[in-house]
Amino acid sequence: MDGAPWLDLQRPPLRQQALRRALTAPSGPFARVDVLGRTGSTNADLLRAAAAEPAAWPELSVLTTDSQQAGRGRLDRTWVTPPRSAVAVSVLLRPGVPPSAWSWLPLLTGAAVAEALRRVAGVAAGLKWPNDVLLEGPDGVLRKVCGVLAEVLPGAPPPGVVVGIGLNVSQHAGELPVPTATSLRLAGAATTDRDTLLRAVLRRLADDYATWRDAGGDVLGTGLAARVREACWTLGRDVRVELPGGGVLAGVAEELDDDGRLVVRDAAGGRHPVAAGDVVHARTAG
């Protein structure tokens, strides 16, 4: 042991060969799974690699790491997690469906993560629009355990998108970036084994993505929109939405429309579809 403070027998490294056997053909749907010991951002790495060598990085390529030192979220926010304490994974998708349907990808990903956590980790998990996964604590407070970031792949066709997932797994309270965050460990999850969690999340995402892709991006006929709406804990709550242009919208989150936009009813009864924004749940700490 080198005396590094993060070394922890409960934080073993990811096992690349075992993950490949479980997730790539013939056992699973993924084309490629690579595990990095340390990196800045798996999203940035995968975007760069897929643009430079598209043949080497086909659809459903996966890049994950034991230590992400410059994780990225919406609005270019960055954070650092202790090594081996989180799941940081990016997946390359080349859907072949109209880009107008891609707005559902962060929502589908978040709902897939929430479902996998409920099933494997035994925690109460739900989706916060547009790209966070929350856990409900014993005190009834909702706290963020996971963020999702989808970024369009630049360059030549076929068009693609990289979807990144950052899941807090074994962090102690002092290792979390903000007081409104939590980890599976703090939530008393049934497992904090990152291999187990990564496999469950990726399999659920692959299944839902295949359903969406094969239906040409149809979330209504496939029932995926209904599943996202059911998982979305933002709906029915008083919210405050900080809009990209600097404005603020307050009201009740009534529904997700067919484009995945959050529809907010203000105090005067006006209904406003929101395509992007930072949401605060007025009655929770989420």
N, C-alpha and C positions, 0 to 999 in steps of 0.2 A: 504493500500500500504506500502511496506517495504522500499521505498526509493531507490531501486536498479535502476541504470540509464537505464537499458534496458526495464523497464516496459513501455509499450506503448499501448494505447487503440487500435491501429491499428495492434497490434501483439497478437491476442488472441491465446490461446492454441488450439491444435488439439483436435477434439472431437472423441474419440475412438469409442463410441457406434454408432455414426452417420456414421463414416467411415465403420464400420463393416456392418451396414445395407445396405450401398450403394454398397459395393465391394465384400462381400462374398455371398455364395448361400443363397437364390435363386435369389438374385438381381444381383450378379456379379460373376466373374470367380475365385475369390481368395479363398484359403482354410482357411486362418487365417490372421488377421490384429491386430497387437499389437502396442500400442503407449507408448513409454517411456518418462517420464518427463525429464530425463537427462541421458546421457551416453557418453562414450568415442567415440565409433565408432559403427554404426549400422551394418556395414559389419562384423566387428570382433565379435560382439555379435551374429549375426545370424549364422556365420560359426561355432562358438563354440557350440551354442545350437543345431543346426541341426546335428552336429557330435555326440553330447552326447545323444540326444534323437530323432533319425530320425523319429520315429512313431508320435511324437508330432509336428513335423515340416514337413508336406508333401509339395509336389510341390505347388508353388504359395502361399507360406507363405510370409507375409510382415511384416517387422519391421521398424518402423519410430520413430522419437523423436522430442520433442520440443527444445532440446538443445544438440547439438553434440560438445563435447569439444576436441576431438582428431580425427577429420575427416581424412581419408586417401585417397591418390591419387596414381597415378603411381609413381614408383621409391621410394616408402615409404615416399612421401611428406605428411606432416600433416598441419592442419590449424584449427583455432577455429572461429566459427561464433557466433554472439550475439544470445542469446536465442530467439526463436520464429521468427527469421528473415529469415530463410531459410527452404527449404524442404530437409531433409536428410532421405533417404529411401533405404532399401535393400530388394531385392526379391529373394527368393530361387527357382531355376529352376532345374528340373531333366529331361532333354530333351529326353533321350532315342534315340538320334541320334549320329552318329559317332563324337567323339571328334574333328576330323579334321574340322568339320563344325562349331565348337564353336567360331572360330575366328570372325565370323560375329556378335556375340551377342553384343559386345560394340557398333558396328556400327548401328545395328538395334535399340538398346536402344536409342542412341543419336538421330537417325532420328525420333523415336517415340516422344521423348521429344520436338524436334524442331517443329514437326507437331502439338502437343498439345498446345504449346505456341503460335503458329500462330493462331490457332483456338480460344483458350480461352482468351489469353492475348492480342491478336491483335498486336503482335510485329513481326518484320522481323527477323526470326531465321533460322540458318543453322548449318550444321555439320562441324566441323574441325576434320580431320582425326588425330588420330584414335578414340578419346573418349571425345571430348569437344563439347559443343553447344555454338554458338556465336550469339550475337545480333548486328545488324547494326544500328548505331546511326545516328542522323540527319546530322552529319558531314561526314558520309560515313565510319567511322572507325569501325572495327569489334572488339568487346570485349567479353571476356568469361563470360557467365552467368551460366554455368553448366558443371560439370565434371562427367564422368562415370568410374567406376572401377569394373571389373569382376574378381572374384577370385574363383578358383576351390575348391570345398568342399573336404577336406581330409577324409580319413577313408574308411569304408566299403561301398560296393555298396548298393543301386544304385548310380552311380556317379551323381554329381550335381555341380552347379555353383551358386554363389551369385553375383548378379548384384547390385551395389550401385549407387545411383544418388544423387548428391549434387547440389541443385538449389538455387542460390541467389535470394531472393524475395524482402525484404523490406530494405535492408541495405542502409545506407547513404554512401557517397564516403569515409568518414573516417573509415568506418567499413569494407571495402573490403581489402583482403590480398595483392593485387598488383594493380598497376595503370592500367594494361591491363584488369582488371575485371570490371564487371558492375552488376547491379541488375535489376529486373523487375521494381522496383520503379523508379530508375534513368532513365530507358528507357521509362517511361510514359505508362506502361502497363495498359490494361483495367481493370485488377484485380490484387490485391496482396493478395487475400484470399488464405491461404495455403491449406485449405480443398478443395476448388474448383480446385486449381492447381494440388494437389496430386491425386485427383480422375481422372482428365483428363489425366494426364501422365500415371497413372497405367492402365487405361482402354485401351489407345492407345497401350501401351506396351503389354498388355495381348492379344489383338487382333492380333498384328503382330507376337508375339511369338507363338501363337497357329497355325497360318498359316505356320510358319517356321517349327515348331515341327511336325505338322501333315503331312507335305510334306517330312519328313525325313531329314530336313536341306537344302532342295533345294531352294536356293535364286533366282535362275535364272527362273525356271518354274513358280514360284509363283509371279514373278514381284517385289519381295522385293529388289533385287540387283539394279534394275532400280530406285526404289524409293530412296534408299540410295545414289546412284550416283547423282540423281537430287538434293538431299538435301545437298550434300557435297560441301561446298564453297572452299575447298582446291583445287579442280580440276581446272586446267587452270591457276593457280597462280605460280609465282616464289616462291620457297620455299627453306628453309635451314633445313635439317633434321639432328639432332644430334642422331647418332646411338648408340645402347646399348654398343658396344665395345669401344666407345670413338671417332670414326671417324665422319666426317661430309660430307654430300652429299648435293650439291646445284644444282638446276635446275628447270625445270618446272614440276609440278604435272600433268601428262597426264591422268591417269585413275586409277580406282580400278580394279584389276584383279578378276578372279572368286573366289579367295581365300580371297578377301577383302584386299589384299596388295596394298599399294600405289606405283604406277609405276612412277618413276621420270626420266625425260630425262635430261642428263647433257649437258654441253656446247659443247661437242664433238659429241653429238648425241646418246650416249649410253643410254640404257634404263635399269633402276635398280628397281626391285620389292623390296619394303621395308615392312617387317612384323611388325616391332616395331621401335619406335623412337619418339623423340620430334620434332614437326614441328613448324617452324616460318614462317608465311606468310610475305614474304619480302616487300610487298607493303601495309601492314596493320599493325595496332598495335595489331592484334589478335595473 
